[in-house]
Amino acid sequence: MAEHRKLGLDTAVVCSDPFQKLGKNQARLFGVPNLPLVVIPHPLGGLGLEGVKERAGVATPRLVNLIKEHSR
């Protein structure tokens, strides 16, 4: 993701809330401190299809908004 962001491509990382701090630190470490994080409820692993769909339902509008904001 960092390399794509450095090339000017719209990118974001989806992570669950316990990993938000790690995501921000890694983005800074890889030279893209402004890399957007889309935070979803934890956990993702072990969820059934309906749980994954629920998490996608949280992430999708946030991703769409990030793309809209970036394209202005």
Wavefront OBJ file of the C-alpha trace (Angstrom):
o trace
v 0.000 0.000 0.000
v 2.773 2.433 0.851
v 4.331 2.160 -2.608
v 0.962 2.685 -4.287
v 0.315 5.735 -2.131
v 3.737 7.148 -2.984
v 2.802 6.808 -6.669
v -0.277 8.932 -6.043
v -2.812 6.113 -6.229
v -5.876 6.152 -3.998
v -5.121 3.651 -1.257
v -6.256 2.862 2.240
v -5.721 0.115 4.764
v -8.630 -1.667 6.394
v -7.870 -2.831 9.911
v -9.779 -3.711 13.039
v -9.693 -1.295 15.938
v -7.001 -3.011 18.047
v -4.597 -2.639 15.100
v -5.225 1.060 14.438
v -2.127 2.241 16.328
v 0.021 -0.376 14.582
v -1.371 0.703 11.204
v -0.518 4.352 11.857
v 2.976 3.457 13.051
v 3.639 1.246 10.034
v 2.380 3.911 7.628
v 4.756 6.425 9.190
v 7.612 3.890 9.121
v 7.043 3.269 5.393
v 6.982 6.986 4.629
v 3.258 7.545 4.126
v 2.011 9.023 7.403
v -1.129 10.283 5.665
v -2.186 6.784 4.545
v -5.875 6.525 5.432
v -6.957 3.771 7.784
v -10.471 2.427 7.604
v -11.148 0.971 11.018
v -13.690 -1.813 11.392
v -14.898 -3.594 14.527
v -12.754 -6.430 15.845
v -12.575 -9.365 15.269
v -12.671 -10.327 11.630
v -11.106 -13.766 11.917
v -13.481 -16.535 12.828
v -16.574 -14.694 11.637
v -19.102 -16.368 9.427
v -20.196 -14.926 6.104
v -22.817 -12.668 7.697
v -20.266 -11.207 10.103
v -17.845 -10.503 7.268
v -20.641 -8.846 5.280
v -21.407 -6.695 8.310
v -17.774 -5.558 8.531
v -17.744 -4.858 4.782
v -20.891 -2.808 5.257
v -18.972 -0.653 7.741
v -15.840 -0.319 5.588
v -17.395 0.270 2.158
v -18.977 3.699 2.770
v -15.803 4.874 4.478
v -13.710 3.778 1.502
v -16.081 5.491 -0.921
v -15.843 8.716 1.093
v -12.042 8.555 1.067
v -12.021 8.181 -2.710
v -14.475 11.074 -3.115
v -12.415 13.311 -0.828
v -9.208 12.507 -2.678
v -10.673 13.130 -6.129
v -11.793 16.695 -5.288
l 1 2 3 4 5 6 7 8 9 10 11 12 13 14 15 16 17 18 19 20 21 22 23 24 25 26 27 28 29 30 31 32 33 34 35 36 37 38 39 40 41 42 43 44 45 46 47 48 49 50 51 52 53 54 55 56 57 58 59 60 61 62 63 64 65 66 67 68 69 70 71 72
